[in-house]
Amino acid sequence: MKQLWIATAVAATTLAQQQYPSAKWTRTYVIEWNEPAMYYGAKTGVIDPGTDCPAGTNPEIDWVKVLVNAGYTLEEAKWLRNPANPTRSPVHGQNQMAFRGKDRANVYVNPTSTPDPGLVGVSGAIAEGLNLDDNEETGFISPTGEKGIDNNFYKALGCWKTYRGPHRLSSGALQFNDGMRNGGWTTVIVVAGEGDDPMNDDHVKVGFYVSSDKMVKDANGNIARDYSFRIAPNARYEGILTARTSDGVIHSTAPADVMLRDPSYTQNLELLRARVKLEMKPDGSLTGYLAGYRPWEAVYKGWVNARGPVIEVLTWVQLPAVYYALRRNADYSPTGPGGEKTHISFALRIDAVPAFVMKPDASKEVASVESYKAIAPKESATPVYAFPFRIIDGIVTDKDGKTAAGPKAVILPPSRQ
């Protein structure tokens, strides 16, 4: 069977090479940093006021007050937040916090069972990203003065402290890029053109692929340049876009649907009508944006399934507020203008360094942008986030599958009643 698969893969690769002849020029990279493009308008600090968030980020939450407002008695609320409570874990938080909706419904699973708690949103006029709808009359203005920037993900969540901060310094970006740079996953980029001048070419393709090869760090802890990475054919993670170059800047010429590995708990970064704007720097690096419309509900569920009580307490947010903010700011329907807006405009900021990108069998460097999905193993389609514990409905269960919490849970022990 193994020889049959290899023969099939070789045949498919040969066919792909015939369909995609070598380009006149090719440049290849590995992404060393990627994060949601969140314009930072403060002078210093994460929670401080700025042009993006005049009131600063969401303030730290009084959870006793939240629980009392949800129907718990003051004594119950204080006991739930008491570190001495045996149902409260210093690692997994207090599971009972999930049950604060109407009739003590789980607000992570049923966010509309509670009124919108409110989330501080971006009120500034500047945002990073791209013009996705070709309308300069709507959206933000870019830091360089371009009109019509569509990034409602930033509008909704840009004042949440987990996303806010200077380039490469927000807590979320630091956490997830550490995971990627330490071997969690690798994404490579191939840019290929047909003209004589890579800096100015009307016929360019850009390909995003995963690799099973881990990045290597230099003595300073930076991702080393010019290492080799084999493309790992993947049924899920791949994106190919048509583009042009002008003065070394790559601009999309048509939107495309792509799927990348997301630098967050969501894992899947599905972008509809995606576009790129990437600059090929004189030092050989590549920087810019990949933007499109992503499913917003998957973002919410990703945070919920990362242990809702822990996320809420550490990041100063009520997760139902994230649900309401994303739903309220959703701006795209795949079914047309009158359809349900299930997607929200989003931009990913990308920094990449030059690398040697090899064919899947490592026989030679890639010389064109082509699809490898036809030879991808089926098991590559579904990723699994490697939490060392089991999470159900946003809360952590014990080894027997129990949560020590629920709508009818007894809150106060006899000694405190």
N, C-alpha and C positions, 0 to 999 in steps of 0.2 A: 504493500500500500504506500510505503514511504517513497519508493522509486517512482510509483505512478504519480504521486503528488508532485514530486520534483520535475518529472517529465512534463506534467501539465503546466506547472509554473514556468518552466523554461519556454514552452510553446507560447504561453500567454505573454510572457515578456518579449519574445521575439516579435509577436504580432503587434504589441504596443510600440516597439521600436520602429516597426514599419509604418505605423499610423502616425507616430510622432518623430519625424527625423530630427537629427541633431540640430540645435539652433546655432546661429553664428556666434552667439556669446551666451555664457551662463555664469551666474554668480550664486553661491550657495552659503547658507548661514545656519546657525543654531540659535534658537531663542534663549537668551540668558536671563531675561527678566520680562515678565508681563503682568499687567494689573489693570483693573478698570480705570479708564481715563477720568479722573476726578480733579477738576481744576481747584487749586488751593489758593484761597484769597486772603489768608491771614499773614501777618508778618512773622509770627513765630507760634509754636505750640499747636496742639491738636484740637483742644476744646475751645480755644480763644476765638473771639469775634473776628470776622474778616468780611471782605466784599462778597464772598460766596455765602457766608452764613453770618449775617449781622448780629445775631444773638448768640453766636457760638453753636456748639453741638448740643444734642439732647443732654439735659442735666442728669446727674445721678438720680436714680429712682428711689422713692420711699416705698419699699415693698410692703411694709406693714400697712401703710395707707391704701395701697392698691388692693391688698387682700381684704381689708375691711370694706372697701367700696364694692368688692365682689360678693359680699355677704357673709364673710367670716366675722366672728366676734373679735374684739380687740385682743382678748386673751389667746384665742386660737391663732390669730395672725402673728402675735409675738412669739408663740411657741413654735410655729412653723419656721420662723426665721432664727430661732435660738440655736446656736451651734451645739448645745447640749442635747438637742432633740435627736434620738437615735435614727429617725427616718430621714434626717438631713445629712447627706454625704459631703465631705469637703472636696470630693472629686467630681461627683455627679449632680450636686445640688439638691434641691428639695422638690421631689416629684409632684407633691401635692399642689405646687404652684401652677401646674398645668390646668387644674380644675377650678377655674375662676370665671367661667362663662355662665350663661343662664342655666339654672338648675344644676350648677357645677359641671357644666360640660367642659370637655378638654378644649381649651382655646387654641391649641396648636393645630388640632385636627379640624376644629370648627371655629375659625377666627371670627366669623360673623355672629357667634353666640355672645359676643361682647361688643359694646359700642367702640368705635374707633378711638383708641387711647391718644392718638395724635403723635405725629413724628415731625420734628423740625425738618423742613425741606429747604432746598437751595432757593434763594431769592435774588441772587446776583444775575447779571446779564451775560457773563462770560462762561464759556464751557469749551472743553476739548472734544474733538471728535470730527465727524464728517457730515456733510449735507446729504442725507439719505433720500429725501423726497424731491430734490431739485427745486425747492421752494425757498428763496431767500427771505421771504416775508415772515416766515415762522421760525421758531427755534432760537438758539443762542447766537452770540458772536464769539468767534474764536479769539484766543489771545493775540493773534496776528491780524485781526480785523475782518476775517471772512464771515459772511452772514449766512444764516440758515442752518447752523449746526444743530443736528438732532441727537440729543443725548438725555432722554427723559429718565433713564436709569440714574444718572447723576442728579437730575432735578429731584427725584424721589428720595435718594439715599445718600446724597453727597454731604449732608450734615450729621450723619451717623458716624460716631468717632472711629468705628472699626475701618471705615473707608477713607477717612479724612487725613490729610497730611501731605507734606511735600512729596515730589516724585521719589519713589522707592523707600518712603519712610512711614507710610501708614501701617498700622498694626496688622491689618489683613494682608496687605501686600508682603510684608516681611514674613509672616507665618507661611503663606502658601508658596512663595518663591523659595523659601528655605527648603520646603518639601521637594520642589522640583529640582533645585540645584543640588540637593543631596541624593538624587537618584530616583525620585518618585516617578518622573516621566520626562521625556525629551521630545521637543518639537523642532523640526528642521524646516527651512524655507529654501525653495529653489526659484530663482528668477532667470528667465531665458527669453532672448529676443532674436529677431530676424534681421535687424539692421546692422550697419557697420559701426554705429556709435552707441554704446550702451547708455550713455547719458541722454540721448535724444533718439528715441525709437518708437514708432507708432504701433509696432506689433510685438507685444510682450505678454508673457504668461507668468503668473505667480502661483506656486504650489506650496501648500502646507501639508506636512506629513509627520507621522510619529516615527520615532526610532527606539529600538530596545537598548541602544548603547547609552550608557550614562555619561553625563558631562564630567569634565576633569577640571579641578581647580588649580590655579597657580599658587605660588608661595604666599601671595597676598590675599588669598581667599576668593579671588575673582575667577570667573569661568575662563579657562585657557582658550586661546584662539587656535585655529588651524588643526583641530583634531578631526578624526574621521568618524562618520556616523552612517550606518546602513539604514536605508528606509525599511521600516517594518510594515508591510501591507496590512491595512486595517480596514475592516468593513464599516467602521464608524468614523474614525478621525482622519479626515482628508478634506482639503479644500483647494479648488483650482479657479483662478480668476483671470480674466483677460484685462490687459492694461496697456499703458503707454508710458514712456519716460520723457520728462522734460527737465533739462538742467539737473539730471540725476535724481529727480523725484518721480516715484512710481505712482501713477494715478489710474484707478479703475476706469475702464471704458464701458463696462456693462455690469450690472449687479449679478451676484451668484449666491446660491445657498451653500453654506459650508458648515462643517462640524469640527471643532477643535477640542482639545483637552482644556477644560476650564480651570483657571487658578482659583478655585474655591471649593466648598463642599458640594456644589452642584455637579461638578465633574464634567458634564457635557455642556459645551458652549455651542449651541445650535444658533446660527445666524442666518436669517432669511434676508434676501436682497442685500447681501454683504458687499462692501467696497473696501478698498485699501488706499492709503496714502502713506508711502514709505520712502524715506530718503536714503540713498546710497551715499554714505559719508566718505570723505577723502581718506580717512584712516581704515577703510574697509568694512566698517560696521554698518548696520542698518537700523533705522529707528523710525517710528511713526505709529499709524493706527490701522487696525482692522475693525470695521464697524458694521452694524446691521441691526436687525430686529430679533430679539431673543424672547423665548417663552418666559413670562414673568413669574408664573406660579411655581415653576421648577426652582427658581431662585429662593422663593420663600420656603419651600419644602426642604431645600438643602440646609438652610439655617435651622429649621425645626429639627431635622434628623441629626444635627450635630450636638444634640442634648439641649433642648429648649431652655430649661431652667439655668443652665450654665451660661449659654449665649446671652440670655437676658441680663443676668446679674453682671457679667464681666463687661458687656458692651453698652450698658445703660439704655436698653431699649425694650419695649414690650413687643414681642413678635407679631401679635395681631396688628399693631401699628404699621409694621413692615408690609404685611399683606394689603392693608387698606391703601398705603402709599403707592405700592406698585400697581394695584388695580386702578387707582385713581389717575395715575400718570401714563398708563398703557396707551400707546398711540398707533398701533398697527393691527389690522385684521388680515390674515391670509386669505380670507374668503371675499374680501372687497370692502369698500368704504362703509357699507351698512352692516357689516358683520361684527361679531364680538371681538373686542380688542384683546387678544390673548398674548400679544407680544409688545415689547417695549424697546425703544431705540437705545442702543448701547454702543460704547466704543471701548476697545481694548488697546492699551498703550503697549507697544512692543519695542524691546531693545534686543538686538541680535548681533552676534559677532561672526566673522568669517569662519567657515568650516568646510571640510571636504565631505560632501554628501555622496554616498555610494549606492549603487544598485542593491536591491535586496540580497542578492547572492554575493555581494562585495566584489564582483568581477571587475568593475570599473566605476569611475565617477559618472554621475548622471549628466546627461548632456541636453536634456529637454524636460519640459513639464508634462507629465502624463499621469493617468490614473492607475493605481495598483489595486483597486478594490476587487477586480476580477480574480486575483490570486490570493486574496486575504483569507486566512482561516476563519471559520465561523465563530470560534470562541473569542475572537478579538472584538466582537460587537458590543459586549456589555461589561463595563468596568465595575469593580467592587471597591468601595472605600474601606480601608482596612482599620476600622475601629476595633479595639481589643475588648469590646463589650457589646451587648445586644441592646438595640434601641427600638422601642415600639411606640408609635404615636408621639415621638419627640422626647420620651423619657426612658431612662435606663432601667432595665429589669435585672433582678438578681439571677443567680445560676439556675433557679427553678422557674424562671420566667415571670416572677411576681414583681410588682412595682411598689408595694406598700403605700399605695395611694389610690384615690378614686372618688367618684361622686358621693359615695356613702361612707367614706373612710371616717373612722373615729379619730378626731384630731387631738383632744386633750386626754392624757392618761389619767386614771383615777386619782393619782396623787396631786393633780393640778386642777381637778374639777371642783 
